[in-house]
């Protein structure tokens, strides 16, 4: 985790992507935002990039493979797992099965999406500030 590295957003819905852009702009984080709607494309990027992402914020619903499968692929790959990038779900899926599956894959958070801009921005501020202040093995 590089605190100045890109913030990865795994989200297939364009309206949700725009909500994320607006919230991050309002919060004035200097990190570049990188959006992926397809889980397989993201895994390929992560395997080949020289970037050291700051955090991954993922929906469960993605094109190709879903967010849970993305996390599983990261955990099963030694190279990707050692990058130790915080992986957080920000999703509409509110069921205990998905929450349990996510934590079984050692995610660092599971949050339900907020739909007002103000609530969404507040939620992202809490998530981002936590990771900005957190000590981390790859910081």
C-alpha positions in Angstrom: 0.0 0.0 0.0 1.5 3.3 -1.1 -0.4 6.1 0.5 0.1 8.3 -2.6 -0.7 5.4 -4.9 -3.9 5.2 -7.0 -7.2 4.5 -5.5 -8.8 1.6 -7.3 -12.5 1.6 -7.8 -14.1 -1.6 -8.9 -17.6 -0.6 -10.0 -19.6 -1.4 -13.2 -22.4 1.2 -12.7 -21.5 4.5 -14.4 -23.8 6.5 -12.0 -22.0 5.0 -9.1 -18.6 5.8 -10.7 -19.7 9.4 -11.0 -20.9 9.5 -7.4 -17.4 8.3 -6.4 -15.7 10.8 -8.6 -17.7 13.7 -7.1 -17.1 12.5 -3.5 -13.4 12.1 -4.0 -13.2 15.5 -5.7 -15.0 17.1 -2.7 -12.7 15.3 -0.3 -9.7 16.7 -2.2 -7.6 13.5 -2.1 -4.6 13.9 -4.4 -4.5 10.2 -5.3 -5.3 9.3 -8.9 -8.6 7.4 -9.3 -8.6 4.3 -11.5 -11.9 2.7 -12.4 -12.5 -0.9 -13.5 -15.9 -2.4 -14.3 -14.6 -5.8 -15.3 -13.0 -8.0 -12.6 -10.8 -10.0 -15.1 -9.4 -6.8 -16.6 -8.6 -5.5 -13.1 -6.7 -8.7 -12.2 -4.7 -8.5 -15.4 -3.9 -4.8 -14.6 -2.8 -5.7 -11.0 -0.5 -8.5 -12.3 1.3 -6.2 -14.7 1.3 -2.7 -13.2 4.2 -1.0 -11.6 1.6 1.0 -9.6 1.3 0.5 -5.8 -2.4 1.1 -5.2 -3.4 2.8 -2.0 -6.7 1.0 -1.6 -9.2 -1.1 -3.6 -12.8 -0.2 -3.1 -15.0 -2.8 -4.7 -18.6 -3.5 -5.5 -19.6 -7.1 -5.4 -21.4 -6.7 -8.8 -18.9 -6.5 -11.7 -18.7 -7.5 -15.3 -16.8 -10.8 -15.8 -16.0 -12.1 -12.4 -17.6 -10.5 -9.3 -15.8 -8.7 -6.5 -15.7 -11.7 -4.3 -14.0 -13.7 -7.0 -11.5 -10.8 -7.6 -10.6 -10.9 -3.9 -10.2 -14.7 -4.0 -7.9 -14.5 -7.1 -5.8 -11.9 -5.2 -5.6 -14.1 -2.1 -4.7 -17.2 -4.2 -1.8 -15.5 -6.0 1.4 -15.1 -4.0 2.5 -12.0 -6.0 -0.8 -10.2 -5.7 -1.4 -11.2 -2.0 2.1 -9.8 -1.0 1.1 -6.4 -2.4 -1.1 -6.3 0.7 -3.5 -3.7 -0.8 -6.4 -3.0 1.5 -9.6 -4.4 0.0 -12.9 -2.9 1.0 -16.3 -3.7 -0.3 -18.7 -0.8 -0.9 -21.8 -2.5 -2.3 -25.6 -2.7 -2.3 -25.6 -6.4 -1.5 -26.8 -6.6 2.1 -27.0 -10.3 2.9 -25.1 -12.2 5.6 -23.9 -14.8 3.1 -22.0 -12.2 1.1 -20.7 -10.5 4.2 -19.4 -13.8 5.6 -17.9 -14.7 2.2 -16.1 -11.3 2.1 -14.6 -11.7 5.6 -13.6 -15.3 4.9 -11.5 -13.7 2.1 -9.9 -11.4 4.7 -11.3 -8.1 3.4 -10.7 -5.0 5.5 -14.2 -3.7 5.5 -17.7 -4.2 4.1 -19.9 -1.1 3.8 -23.3 -0.6 2.3 -23.5 2.1 -0.4 -25.1 5.4 0.6 -27.1 7.2 -2.1 -27.1 10.8 -1.2 -23.9 12.6 -2.2 -23.4 13.9 1.4 -23.7 10.5 3.0 -21.5 8.9 0.3 -18.8 11.5 0.8 -18.9 11.1 4.6 -18.6 7.4 4.3 -15.6 7.7 1.9 -14.0 10.2 4.2 -14.1 7.8 7.1 -12.7 4.9 5.0 -9.9 7.0 3.4 -8.8 8.7 6.6 -8.6 5.4 8.4 -6.2 4.1 5.8 -4.2 7.3 5.6 -3.4 7.0 9.3 -3.0 3.3 9.5 0.5 1.7 9.8 0.9 -0.8 7.1 3.5 -3.4 6.1 4.0 -2.0 2.6 3.8 1.7 3.6 
